[in-house]
Structure formats: structure tokens, C-alpha cells
Amino acid sequence: MVVGSALNDEEEQKKPAFTAAEVTTIISKAEEPFRTLYALLAGTGLRIEEAIGLQVQDVRGTVIHVRHSHWNGELYDPKTAAGIREVDIHSSLALLLREQIGTRTSG
């Protein structure tokens, strides 16, 4: 009975999601640095705290190395070993990130 209740509750939950067209509109209307952040979130599926926790050295070509989360101004290790991972990204997103990073080598 408990399992059935949990399954029914989950199926009835509204899970917000944007269409591809809505994502494109959101990104195109955003100003930097939010445009890059929104593109990063949409293109990778990273959680916001993981995206904000990225460091310059975590972006290598078309691969992002997720090693931290950001919360209340502090960087934290992921809660589980599975949280540390590599995420492949499209070359256009990699270029956008490189442009945002510029000549910085840390931070």
C-alpha cells in the first residue's frame, strides 16, 4: 500500500520542463554571464550548485570535470563518489565557455 501510494503520488507530480524552443528563447534573451550559465545548464544537465562550483581548470576542451558543488559561498566535495564525473559537451558550448573564461587561469 505504501509503495502504491508513493508511485501514484510521483506519477501525479508536475515536473517542470522547457521545450527546446523555450530554452533557445531563454538563452537568447539573457545577458552575460547568465546566457553562458543557462546554456551550460541546458547543455549538460548539471545541477546549479555544480555549475557554479566549476573552476577554470575543470573545463578542458569538450569535457567538463565535475569535482565540486557550491553552497553558501563555499566549495564542497560531492556527497557521493558518483558526483565526481566527466561530462562531454558540444563543441559550440565549449567555445562559449572558453570565451567566457577568457585569459583567466584560475577561479
Secondary structure, DSSP 8 states (H G I E B T S, - for coil): -HHHHHHHHHHHS------HHHHHHHHHH--TTHHHHHHHHHHH---HHHHHT--GGGEETTEEEE--EEETTEEE--SSGGGSEEEE--HHHHHHHHHHHTT----
